[in-house]
Amino acid sequence: MARPRQHAPDALHSQVMHACDEWLAEQPVHGLSLRALAREVGCAPSTLLKLYGSFNNLLQHVNVETLARLQHTITSLVDDDPEPWLRSLARAYWLFAEQDCYRWQLLFDYPLAKEGELDQRQSDLIEALFTQVEASLKSYQPALDDLEARRLGRTLWGSVHGLVQLGLNERLGYWQGQQLKVDELLDQLMSTILAGLRHREAAT
């Protein structure tokens, strides 16, 4: 399913996205329904089905907005030096997830779109995020080729994402009675990865 069909008013789409935003600011998506959204925006559930095709497609539009917000957050990080930029990126990802946890969880609880314009929009946003990371890694270590940068970008994201997920679920454990902090673990992760890249340069 692509954008809402052309005969449907854009105003209704904006209302629906706003209603989803308010819901996800306070509670997870699992209690949300097409009927509840229709009641919130003042229309029949069938109107929303005509607009989106299914409740899952509606949620995919929310995911597109989430990816766009994340991209905006990342592009707002201004630093020409790749090391502080990468460190800031990891912290920004954690803060984004922490401050908007239910919207962030929706992004991973529901499979992304698999065809059509929504799939392309989501893929383009995700690829743009990885492209920035890969470019920064190659700037930090010019010896990386394109494939190595792509693999390392995914490895880095998977590591950061795992720490963020465990942090949100408070599953990172304790040290001397104090809960381990996500931001400190992210800094340690980045230090380890960047040190490895520096070591590669020294070894060549």
N, C-alpha and C positions, 0 to 999 in steps of 0.2 A: 504494500500500500504506500503510495507516495504522499504528497501533501493532501490536506483536506480537499475534497472535490471542489471544482471551481464554482459550482452553483451554491455552495455553502458560504455564509458570510464569514469573513476573516475575524470579525468582532467576536463571534461565538468561539472560534478557536482560541482567541486571546483570553476569553473568559474561562474556558476550560483549563488552559495552561496556568492561569492565575489561581484557579480553585485547586489544582493539583499542587501548586507551589505552597499554598497555605496549608494544605493537608500534610504534605511531606515535611513542613517546618516543625510539625508537632508530633507526628506519628508515622509508623511504617505503612507501606502501600498495601499490606495484606488485608487491612480492613476496608480499603477503598473499593468501590464498585461503580459500574456504569450507571446504575440507578441512583446512587448517592450523588454522583457528579451531575447527573441530569437535574436532580432536585436542587442542587446548589446553584446551577446557572439558570434555572427556570425554563427547562425544555423537557421534552419527552425523551426517554432512553432511545427510542427509535430514531430520533433526530441525530443523536450522537453516533449511532450505528451507521446512518447514512453518511455522516461526516467522515468517520474514520474506518469503517468496515468491521472493526472489532475492538474490544477493550485492549487487547494486546497491542494493536497498532497505535491506539491512543497513548499507551505508556511508552511506546517507542519515540513518539514526538517529545515526551518528557525527557527521555534519554538524550535525544539530540540537543535539547536545551542544556542539559547537564554537561555534555561534552563541550558545547560552545562556551559555557561558563568556565570550565576547566581550562580550555584553550586561552580564554581571555586572561585568566589568572596567570598562566605561564608566560604569555606574551607581555604581561605587565612587569615581569622580572627583568630589570634593566641592569646588565653588567656585561661588559665586553670580555672579561676574564672568565674562561670556562669553569675553573674550579669553584669560585663563589657562586656562579650561576647554577651549577649542578647541585651544590649544597642547598641553595635557596629553593631549587625545584623540589627536592625531596621534602623539605620542610613545608613548602606550599601545598604539596599533595596531601600531607598529613593534616594540615589546618583545614583544607577544603573538605576532607572527609569528616573531620571532627566537628566542624561547624555546621555541616549540612549532611549529617550522617544518613538520614532516611532517603534522601535523594541519591546520595552516593551508593547506598546499598541497592536501590532499585536498578542502578546501572549494571550491577553484577548478578542480581537475583533473577532477572529476566533475560533470556537470550536476546542478542541484538537482532535486528531485522536481517533477513537472509536474501531479499530480492527487492527490486524496484528502487525508487528514488530515495526512500528512507535508508535503505542499505548503503547506497552510494554516499549519502550525506554523512552517515555515521562513519563509514570507512574513510572518507576524506578527512574528517576531523581527527580520527585516531591516527591516521598516517601523518598528518601535519604535526601532531604532538611528538611522534617518534622521530620525525625528520629533524626537529629542533634538538632533541637529545643526541641523535647520532652526529649532527653537525658539531655540537659542543664537545663530544667525545673525540672527534677527529681533530678539532682545534687544540684540545689538550694534548693529544698524542697523534701527531701527523702520520706516524708509522702504521696506524690502523687502516686497513683497506675497507671498502664499502661493506663487504660481507661481515667482517669482524665488527665493524661499528654497529651494524644492524643486530647482530647476535648479542653484543654487549649491551646495546640499548634495551633489548627485551629482557636480558638477564637482570639488568639494573632495575627496570620497572617491576619485574616479578619479585625481586627482593624487597624493594620499597613497599610494594603493594601488600606483601605478606606481613611485614611489620605493622603496617597501618591496620590491616584486618585484625591481627592479633591484639593490637592496641585498643581498637574499638571494642573488642570483646573481652578486654582485660585478661588476656591469656599470656602475657609476656613474662609473668613470674615476678619474684621478689629478690631483693638483695638486702640482707641485714634488716629485714622487716619493712623495707620500703619498696613500693612497686617500681619496677623498671620503667623508665620514661621513653616514649617513642622517639622524641626528638633527639635524645642522647644516643639511642641505638642507631638512628638514621645517620647521625654525624659519624659514628664509628664505622658504619657500613661504607659511607662515602670515602672516609679516610683509607680504608682497606683497599677499595677498588682503585682509587686514584694513586695510592702508593704502588700498587701492582703495575699500573700503566707507566709510572715513572721508572720503575725497575726494568721494565721492558726496554725503555729508551737507553738505560745505562748498560744493558746487556748486549745491545746491538752494536 
